[in-house]
Amino acid sequence: MSKKLLAAAIAAALAPAAVMAEASNVTIYGRIDYGFMSRGGDSGGLSQAGRTGRLNDFEDGILGTNRFGFKGSEDLGNGLKAIYEFEFGFSGDSGTSFGSTTNRHSWVGLTGAFGTALGGRVDGARYSFVGKYDPFKNQTVANAGSLFGVTSGLGQADRADNAVVYITPELAPGLKFLAAYTTSLLSEAGSGAIAGQDVETGDTPLYAIAAMYDNGPISLLLDYENLQIKRSAPGGGDLEFDLWVAGASYDFGVAKLSAYYESTEGDDTASKAVSNGDGWLIGLSAPVTSNITLKASYVKANDDRANDSDCSKWGIGGEYAFSKRTTAYATYAKINNDDLARCGISKNAAGGNGTGSGGANGTGYGDSGFNIGLAHTF
C-alpha cells in the first residue's frame, strides 16, 4: 500500500472519533517523566529511620507526576458553560503502569458570569498553594511541601475527596475569592465507623476560604482552612485544626522572587499533640536564556510539639527546555535536621503523611540528594 493510500485509510478510520471529540469539545492531555535519583546521609536527625547506605534508583514523575487526562466544556448559551475534567496518574517505570492507575482528580461544574462552581475530587488547597510559590512546584528533591507535611503532623493532602468549590469572577483586576468544603477530606463520609461507633467517626470535614490576587508581575494569596477529625480524641471529642497560608511573588523579568508561610495548630491540648507548627520558604527562579532556567529555594519547617524536631532545606536546580513540551532537569537538595527531626529527601510532597521517614512507598530517606531527568507533556 502506498504512503498516500495508507494515510487516507488512517484518516478515514479516525474520522468518526475526531468528529465526536470536536462535538463534545474534548481535550486529551498528559505528561511522562523519567529520571535518576540518589539519596543518603544522616546528619543527626532520624531521616533514615535506622536504615544505612545510599539509595540510588531510577524514578518516574520527578519534575511532575505522570498523568493523562480528559477535559472539556459545552456551551449552554447566555455565557454559561458546563465544564469537566478527569485525570489519572500512572507509574511509568514498572509493570503497574495502568494496573494501578489512580484517579488524581475528577470534577464537573458550571462557569459563567457568576464565577465557577464545581464538585468532585479536586486538587488540595494548601498543597496547591505551596506548589504555586515553591519555584520547584512541590516536585524534585528540593520540594518544600515534604518538610511542611512532616512537621505539621497533617501531611500534604494533594487531593480533596467529596468536595464542592466556588471561585468568584474577578471582583477587581486580578482579585478572586475561593470557597471550598468537603464532608471528608481523604475518604468517603461514614466509611471509617465500626459497630458501636457514631457513623461520622473518622471523617475529616474541611472548609477553606482564600483570597487570590494575580495581576501582572504580582501574585498574593491568603488562605484559611479548618480541619476536623471526627470523634477521634480520647473521650470521644473531635480533633480540630486551624490552618493559615500566605504567599507572595514578584516577577522582575530577570528573576522571580517568591515567599510562602503556613501555620497549622490544634484548637485544644489533644489537637495540639497532633499538629502545632509553622513553616516558610523563599524562592528564586531566573531565566538565564530562552531555554535555561535556574532555581533556588530555602525552606524552614518548625514542629512545636516537641523540642529538637525542626528541619530546614536548601535546594538548587536547573531546567533546559528543548521545546515548550520537552524539558531536561537537574536538582540538588540538602536538609539540616534537629536531633529528633524526621524530614527526609523525596521526589514530591504528595500524600497524607507528607514524606516522613518510613521506608516504603516513596517516603523520605536521607538528608541530601540529587536528581536528573527528562519530562515531556502532551
N, C-alpha and C positions, 0 to 999 in steps of 0.2 A: 504494500500500500504506500502511495506517495505521501510526502510530508503534508501536502495540501489536503489530500483526502483524509489523512489521519486527524489533522486539525479540525476539519469540518465535522468529522464524526464525534470528536470530543465536545465540540461546541454544541452539537445537536443533543448529546446526552445530558449536558449540564444546563441546557436552556430552561427546562421546567423549574429546576431548583433556583436558578437565577431570577426568574420571574417571580417566584414565590417570595424570595428574600427581599426583592425590591418592593413588592406589595406590602409586606409587613415591616419594612424598614429595619432589617436585622443587620447588625454588625458583629462579626466574629473577630475576636482579638486574643492575644496571649503573649507569653514570654517563656523562654527557656534559658537557663543559666547553669553553667558548669565550671568548676574550678578546683583549686587545691587549697587546703587549709592546714596549718600547723599550729599546735598549742602546747604549752607546758610552763614549768616554773611554779614556784610556791614560796613567795617572799613573806612568810609569817602568817598568812591567813589560812583559811580552810578550803580554798578553791579547788583542791584536788581530792578532798574527802578521803585521804589516806591512800589514794592511788599514786603510782610512781611512773616515771618515764615521760616521754614526749609523744603526743598523739598527732600522727600525720595521716591525713586521709583526703581522698577526692570527695568533693561535696557538690550538690546541686543547690540552686537557689540562694547564692551568697549575696549578690548585689540586689536581688529581689526574688521572692518566692516564685517557683514555676507555676504557671496557671494557664488556663484557657477559659474564655467566657463568651457570652452572647448578650447583647444589649440592643435596645431599640425603642421606638416610640410610635404612637399612632395619633394623627391629628384629629381631634374630636370637634373642631370648629370653635369659633369665637375665642381663639387664643389658648384653648385648653388642649393639653396633650396627655395621653396615657404613656407612662414610661415603665421600663422594666430592665432588670439586669440579673443574670445569674452567672456565677464564676466558680470554677473548680480548681483546686490545687492538685498537683501530682508530683511524684518523685521521678526525677529524670536520670537517676544514676543507679537504679536497681530494677529487679523484675516486678516490683509492685507499682509500676508507673500508673496503671489505670485500675488495678485490682484494689488499691487502697485510695482511690480518688476521693477527695474530700470537698465538701461544699464550703467555699470560702465565704461567699455571701450570695443572697438571693432575695430580691425585693420587687415589689410592684407599687406604682403610685401614680399621682396626678401632678402636673405642673402647669402653671398659668400665671395670670396677673396677681393672684393671691399668694404666690410663692410655690413651694414644693412640699407635698406630703407623700410619704411612702411607708411601707410596712414590710417586715420580714426579718431576715438575718442580715445585719448591717455591720459595717466596719466600726470597731470600738472607738469612742470619742477620745479618751486620754491617749490610747495607743496611736491614733491618727495624728493627734496634735503634737506628740513627741516627734513623730516622723516628719511633720511639716517643718519643724525648726532645727532638727538634727541634720547637719549637712550630709550625713551618711544615710538619711532616710530610715533610721532604725534597722539598718541592714549592715552587713560585713562585720568583721571582728571589732570595729570601732563603734558599733551602735550604742546609743545612750540608754535606751529603754530597758536593756537587760539588767543594768545596775539598779534602776528605779524599781523594777519588778521584784528584785531580791530584798532590798532594804525596806520597801513599803510593806512587805508581807502579803500583798494583794496581787502580785504578778502583773502581767500586762495582758488584759483581755483584748486580743486583736479583733475579735468579733463579738457582737451582742445578739443573742438569740431573742426571739419573741418581742421584737422592738417595733415601735412606731416613732417616726421622725417628722418634724415640721421645720422647714427653713423659710424664713421670710424673703420677700423680694428685697432689692436694695432700698433701704429706707432713707439713705443719703448715699452719695457716691462712695462705693466700696464697703458700705456698712450693711451687714446682715446679722440676724439672730437665729439661733438654733435651739430647739427644744426636743428632747427625746425621752422615751420611757420604755422600760421593759419589765414584764412581770417576773422574769427570772433570767438573769444575765447569761448563765452558762449551761442552761438545761431547760427542759420543759417544766412549767409550773406544776407542782404536785407530784413530780416524778421521784423525789427523794424520800418521801414519807413511808414508813413501815407500819405494820399493825400496831395500834395503840397510840399512834402519834397524830398530832394535828396535821391535816393534809398539806399545809404550807411548810412543814418542817424541811429545812434545807434549801428552800427557794431563795433566790438572790435578786430581789427587785432593785432597780436603779433608775434614777432620773437625772438628766443633765440639762443645764441651761448655759448657752455660750453666746458671747458677742464676738463677731469676727469682722475685722476691718482689713481690706486688701485694696489698696489704691496706689497705682504707680509703683515706686520702689519701696513703699512702706507696707508692712504687714503687722497687725496687732491682734492679740487674742486674750480673752478672759473667759474661763470656763469653771463652773461649779457643778459637782456631781455628789449625789447622796446614794450610798450603797447600804443595803441591809442583808444580813444573813438570818433568815427567819428561825427563831426558836432553837438556836444552836449553842447559846451560852449556858453555863451551869445554872441550874434552877429554872431553865425554860425560857429565859429572856432572849430577846432578839439582840444581835450584834449590829451596830450601826456606825457608819464611817462618813466623814466629810472629806471630799477631795477638791482641792483648788489647783487650777492650772493657769499659768500666764505665759505668753510667748510674744516675741517681737523680732522683726528682722528689717534690715535696710539694705537695699541693693545699690551700691555706689557705682556700679558699672564695671569697674576694675576688680571689685570683690563684693561679696555679700556677707554681711555680718549678722549673726543670729544669736538669740538668747532664749532660754526656757527655764521655767521654775514650776515645781509642783510640791504640794503638801498633802499628805494623807494621814488622817488622825481619827482614832476611835472616839466615840462620844462618851464612853464610861470606862471604868477600870478594865472590865473584861474585853471590851473592844480595843482599848489601847494596847492590850497584851498581844493582839493580832496585828495591829498597824498603828505606828506612831513615828513618822519621819518626814523628811523632805529631801529635795534634791534640785540641782540646777545644772545647766550646761551653757557654754559659749562655743560658737562655731564660726568657721570661716570657709567660704567657697570662692575660689578665684579662677576665672577662665584665663589661662595663660595664652592660649591661641584659640582658633575656632574649633580645634579638635581636642585640646588638652585642658582639663580642669583639675586643679589641686584643691584638697580639702584638709581641714584640721579641726579638732574639737578637744575640749576638756570637760569632763563630767565629774560632778561630786554628788555622792548619794549618802545620806545620813540616816541611820537607824537608831532612834532614841529609845527603843525597847530595852536595850542592854548596852553597857559600856563596851568600847573597843570593837564596834560592829560596823563602822563606816568604811566606805571604799571610794576610790576615785579612779579615773581612767583618762588617758590622753591617747588620741589616735591621729594618724596622718595617712593620706592616701591620694591616689590619682586615678583619673579615668581618661581613656583615649577613645574618642568617637570615630570609628571608621565611617559611620554614616549616622543618620538620625535613629536607626534601629539597631545597630550593632556596636557594642562598646566593650573594650578590654579594660580591666581594672586591677589595682593592687592596693592593699591596705595593711597597715601595721598598727597594733594597739598594745598598750601596757597598763595593767591595773596595779594599784597600790592598795592592799588590804590591811585594815587593822587586824589585830591578833585573832579576833573571833569572827571576822567578816567572811562571807561565803560567796562573794562576787567572782564569777569566772568568765572566761572568754567563750563566746559563742557567735554563730553567724547571723543571728537575729534576736529579736526580743519578744517573739510571739509566745503566747501560751499563758494559762492560768497561774503557772508557777514561775514566771519570768525565766531566768536561766541560772538559778542557783545550782551549786554542785550537787549532783545526784547520781551521775554515772550512766544515764541512759537517755534515749530519745532526744539527743542533740543538746542536752543541758550543758552548762558551762564547765570548762575544765582549764586549769592553769591560770597564770596571771599575765602571760604575754602570748601574742600570736600574730600570724600574718596570713593573708590570703591573696591569691591571684586567680583570675578567671576571665570568662568571656560570656556576655549576655546578648541575646537577640530578642527583640519584640516584633510582633506582627499584628 
